[in-house]
């Protein structure tokens, strides 16, 4: 699992997990509405795992506000929720 902050102002998450996954992106511990996100398809990797992507476009103005972003993942294969944090 990885998260990337690019100079283009996008925060993306890319997952290599079994297909059924619950993924939530948060800004300062609040869920980001789906209409602010770009959802990628769930795609097979060919080795029994899958990948998906969530992208959030962040303006330079919003980036200057120093929000904290989190991708929160729950999955049957995980004992606990997995949180990946980004500070921008």
N, CA and C of each residue as an Amber inpcrd file, in Angstrom:
protein
   264
   0.8470000  -1.1670000   0.0000000   0.0000000   0.0000000   0.0000000
   0.8890000   1.2260000   0.0000000   0.5170000   2.2230000  -0.7820000
   1.3130000   3.4370000  -0.8040000   0.4270000   4.6500000  -0.9520000
   0.9240000   5.7850000  -0.5200000   0.2580000   7.0580000  -0.7260000
   1.2570000   8.0450000  -1.2820000   0.8290000   8.8910000  -2.1620000
   1.7430000   9.8220000  -2.8070000   1.1570000  11.2240000  -2.8080000
   2.0030000  12.2210000  -2.5440000   1.6410000  13.6200000  -2.7290000
   2.4710000  14.1070000  -3.8910000   1.8340000  14.5270000  -4.9670000
   2.5630000  15.0070000  -6.1440000   2.4750000  16.5180000  -6.2240000
   3.4250000  17.1230000  -6.9180000   3.4470000  18.5610000  -7.0860000
   2.2460000  19.0770000  -7.8580000   1.5320000  18.2010000  -8.5250000
   0.3400000  18.5890000  -9.2680000  -0.8500000  18.8330000  -8.3440000
  -0.7160000  18.5750000  -7.0770000  -1.8170000  18.8130000  -6.1530000
  -2.7990000  17.6680000  -6.0820000  -2.3150000  16.4470000  -6.2400000
  -3.1870000  15.2850000  -6.1070000  -2.6450000  14.3640000  -5.0350000
  -3.5480000  13.8630000  -4.2430000  -3.2280000  12.8740000  -3.2340000
  -3.8490000  11.5790000  -3.7050000  -3.0280000  10.5490000  -3.9020000
  -3.5380000   9.2940000  -4.4460000  -3.2000000   8.1480000  -3.5150000
  -4.0740000   7.1730000  -3.4710000  -3.8090000   5.9390000  -2.7630000
  -3.8790000   4.7870000  -3.7480000  -2.9750000   3.8410000  -3.6070000
  -2.8860000   2.7190000  -4.5410000  -2.7570000   1.4570000  -3.6970000
  -3.6930000   0.5130000  -3.8480000  -3.7450000  -0.6410000  -2.9610000
  -3.5580000  -1.9410000  -3.7050000  -2.8130000  -2.8340000  -3.0940000
  -2.6070000  -4.1720000  -3.6320000  -3.1540000  -5.1610000  -2.6120000
  -4.4490000  -5.3480000  -2.6570000  -5.1270000  -6.1760000  -1.6680000
  -6.1670000  -7.0520000  -2.3560000  -6.6740000  -8.0860000  -1.6510000
  -7.8180000  -8.8110000  -2.2270000  -8.9540000  -7.8500000  -2.5760000
  -9.8070000  -8.2630000  -3.4650000 -10.7700000  -7.3930000  -4.1370000
 -11.7180000  -6.6160000  -3.2190000 -12.3090000  -7.2440000  -2.2290000
 -13.3320000  -6.5840000  -1.4070000 -12.6650000  -5.7540000  -0.3110000
 -12.8190000  -4.4360000  -0.4210000 -12.1260000  -3.5150000   0.4700000
 -13.0360000  -2.3200000   0.7610000 -12.9600000  -1.8090000   1.9810000
 -13.6690000  -0.5850000   2.3360000 -12.6140000   0.4810000   2.5780000
 -12.6110000   1.4970000   1.7340000 -11.6010000   2.5420000   1.7960000
 -12.2750000   3.8910000   1.9820000 -11.8050000   4.6490000   2.9660000
 -12.3350000   5.9810000   3.2310000 -11.1730000   6.9580000   3.2830000
 -11.3070000   8.0810000   2.5920000 -10.3010000   9.1390000   2.6980000
 -10.8510000  10.2190000   3.6150000  -9.9800000  10.6900000   4.5290000
 -10.3860000  11.6780000   5.5220000  -9.4970000  12.9160000   5.4390000
 -10.0830000  14.0540000   5.7500000  -9.3430000  15.3120000   5.9040000
  -9.5770000  15.7580000   7.3370000  -8.5060000  15.8400000   8.1170000
  -8.6100000  16.2350000   9.5270000  -9.6450000  15.3830000  10.2620000
  -9.5820000  14.0740000  10.0540000 -10.4420000  13.0730000  10.7080000
 -11.9020000  13.1110000  10.2760000 -12.2270000  13.8370000   9.2070000
 -13.5990000  13.8680000   8.6780000 -13.6110000  13.2370000   7.2930000
 -14.5890000  12.3750000   7.0080000 -14.6530000  11.7590000   5.6760000
 -14.7580000  12.8150000   4.5750000 -13.9970000  12.6110000   3.5140000
 -14.0690000  13.4850000   2.3480000 -15.2370000  13.0030000   1.5010000
 -16.1580000  13.8850000   1.1300000 -17.3160000  13.4620000   0.3260000
 -16.8800000  12.8250000  -0.9980000 -17.6040000  11.7910000  -1.4100000
 -17.2860000  11.0790000  -2.6500000 -17.1960000  12.0050000  -3.8500000
 -18.0070000  13.0670000  -3.8700000 -17.9930000  13.9580000  -5.0370000
 -16.6820000  14.7390000  -5.1620000 -15.8510000  14.7500000  -4.1140000
 -14.5390000  15.4000000  -4.1950000 -13.4480000  14.4380000  -4.6590000
 -13.7780000  13.1560000  -4.7640000 -12.7890000  12.1330000  -5.1030000
 -12.9850000  11.6090000  -6.5140000 -11.9000000  11.1870000  -7.1080000
 -11.9470000  10.4720000  -8.3780000 -11.6740000   9.0090000  -8.0430000
 -12.6000000   8.1360000  -8.4250000 -12.4960000   6.7170000  -8.1070000
 -11.9390000   5.9550000  -9.2980000 -10.8710000   5.2100000  -9.0740000
 -10.3490000   4.3220000 -10.1000000 -11.0660000   2.9870000 -10.0230000
 -10.9830000   2.2340000 -11.0990000 -11.5750000   0.8990000 -11.1210000
 -10.7510000  -0.0540000 -10.2640000 -11.3710000  -1.1310000  -9.8090000
 -10.6400000  -2.2130000  -9.1700000 -10.1080000  -3.0910000 -10.2920000
  -8.7960000  -3.2270000 -10.3550000  -8.1560000  -3.9570000 -11.4450000
  -7.3280000  -5.1110000 -10.9030000  -7.3260000  -6.2620000 -11.5880000
  -6.5060000  -7.3920000 -11.1490000  -5.0380000  -7.1680000 -11.5030000
  -4.1650000  -7.6790000 -10.6490000  -2.7270000  -7.6150000 -10.9030000
  -2.2050000  -8.8650000 -11.5980000  -3.0050000  -9.9240000 -11.6720000
  -2.5650000 -11.1630000 -12.3000000  -1.9540000 -12.1570000 -11.3290000
  -1.8060000 -11.7720000 -10.0630000  -1.2230000 -12.6770000  -9.0660000
  -2.2020000 -12.9590000  -7.9280000  -3.4890000 -12.6820000  -8.1630000
  -4.5000000 -12.9070000  -7.1360000  -4.7730000 -11.6820000  -6.2800000
  -4.0150000 -10.6130000  -6.4740000  -4.2700000  -9.3670000  -5.7590000
  -4.8870000  -8.3580000  -6.7200000  -5.3660000  -7.2650000  -6.1630000
  -6.0400000  -6.2300000  -6.9460000  -5.5040000  -4.8630000  -6.5630000
  -5.7610000  -3.9050000  -7.4110000  -5.3770000  -2.5310000  -7.1200000
  -6.5440000  -1.6000000  -7.4060000  -6.5730000  -0.5050000  -6.6730000
  -7.5520000   0.5450000  -6.9170000  -6.9160000   1.8710000  -6.5420000
  -7.5410000   2.9400000  -6.9090000  -6.9740000   4.2640000  -6.6690000
  -8.0910000   5.2380000  -6.3020000  -7.7970000   6.1000000  -5.3570000
  -8.6510000   7.2360000  -5.0250000  -7.7750000   8.4660000  -5.1890000
  -8.2710000   9.4500000  -5.8800000  -7.4920000  10.6660000  -6.1040000
  -8.2960000  11.8670000  -5.6450000  -7.6240000  12.7400000  -4.9340000
  -8.2140000  13.9770000  -4.4450000  -7.3790000  15.1280000  -4.9800000
  -7.9690000  15.9860000  -5.7870000  -7.2620000  17.1750000  -6.2630000
  -7.2590000  18.2170000  -5.1550000  -6.0780000  18.7410000  -4.8600000
  -5.9290000  19.7050000  -3.7800000  -5.3240000  20.9780000  -4.3590000
  -6.0320000  22.0700000  -4.2380000  -5.5180000  23.3520000  -4.7310000
  -4.3520000  23.8100000  -3.8530000  -3.5180000  24.6830000  -4.3920000
  -2.3960000  25.2050000  -3.6090000  -2.9090000  25.9750000  -2.3860000
  -4.0720000  26.6050000  -2.5120000  -4.6690000  27.3240000  -1.3820000
  -5.0140000  26.3570000  -0.2490000  -5.6490000  25.2450000  -0.5800000
  -5.9900000  24.2300000   0.4270000  -4.7170000  23.6160000   1.0040000
  -3.7140000  23.3700000   0.1610000  -2.4570000  22.7820000   0.6350000
  -1.7810000  23.6860000   1.6690000  -1.8830000  24.9860000   1.5110000
  -1.2810000  25.9280000   2.4700000  -1.9650000  25.8830000   3.8350000
  -3.1750000  25.3490000   3.8930000  -3.9030000  25.2750000   5.1650000
  -3.4030000  24.1530000   6.0670000  -2.4860000  23.3350000   5.5730000
  -1.8240000  22.2930000   6.3790000  -2.7980000  21.2810000   6.9770000
  -3.6870000  20.7540000   6.1520000  -4.5980000  19.7130000   6.6130000
  -3.8520000  18.3940000   6.7770000  -4.4420000  17.5010000   7.5310000
  -3.9240000  16.1460000   7.6710000  -4.8730000  15.2170000   6.9270000
  -4.3240000  14.3940000   6.0520000  -5.1170000  13.4720000   5.2420000
  -4.8240000  12.0430000   5.6710000  -5.8780000  11.2240000   5.6540000
  -5.7610000   9.8250000   6.0480000  -6.5290000   8.9600000   5.0710000
  -5.9170000   7.8480000   4.6740000  -6.6430000   6.7920000   3.9690000
  -6.8850000   5.7010000   4.9970000  -8.1340000   5.3830000   5.2350000
  -8.5130000   4.3780000   6.2160000  -9.0530000   3.1570000   5.4830000
  -8.4430000   1.9990000   5.7570000  -8.7820000   0.7720000   5.0450000
  -9.2720000  -0.2730000   6.0320000 -10.4250000  -0.8610000   5.7380000
 -10.8690000  -2.0500000   6.4610000 -11.0540000  -3.1610000   5.4420000
 -10.6740000  -4.3670000   5.8570000 -10.6860000  -5.5050000   4.9450000
 -10.7480000  -6.7740000   5.7780000 -11.3970000  -7.7910000   5.2580000
 -11.5180000  -9.0590000   5.9840000 -10.1640000  -9.6600000   6.3280000
  -9.1460000  -9.4280000   5.4980000  -7.8210000  -9.9960000   5.7440000
  -7.0480000  -9.2320000   6.8220000  -7.5380000  -8.0560000   7.2100000
  -6.8690000  -7.2580000   8.2380000  -7.5380000  -7.4850000   9.5860000
  -6.7260000  -7.6560000  10.6250000  -7.2730000  -7.7920000  11.9750000
  -7.8450000  -6.4680000  12.4730000  -7.2210000  -5.3880000  12.0800000
  -7.6350000  -4.0510000  12.5050000  -7.7180000  -3.1330000  11.2960000
  -8.2890000  -1.9790000  11.5060000  -8.3150000  -0.9410000  10.4800000
  -6.8800000  -0.4740000  10.2350000  -6.5550000  -0.1840000   8.9880000
  -5.2360000   0.3130000   8.6160000  -5.3750000   1.7650000   8.1860000
  -4.6490000   2.6630000   8.8560000  -4.6810000   4.0850000   8.5200000
  -3.3150000   4.5170000   8.0050000  -3.3190000   5.2060000   6.8640000
  -2.1130000   5.7920000   6.2910000  -2.3180000   7.3000000   6.3120000
  -1.4030000   8.0370000   6.9520000  -1.5550000   9.4830000   7.1200000
  -0.5920000  10.2650000   6.2430000  -1.0730000  11.4160000   5.7640000
  -0.2550000  12.3830000   5.0370000  -0.4440000  13.7240000   5.7030000
   0.6410000  14.4250000   5.9480000   0.5450000  15.8110000   6.3840000
   0.9440000  16.7090000   5.2300000   0.0830000  17.6380000   4.8870000
   0.3800000  18.5330000   3.7680000   0.4450000  19.9440000   4.2990000
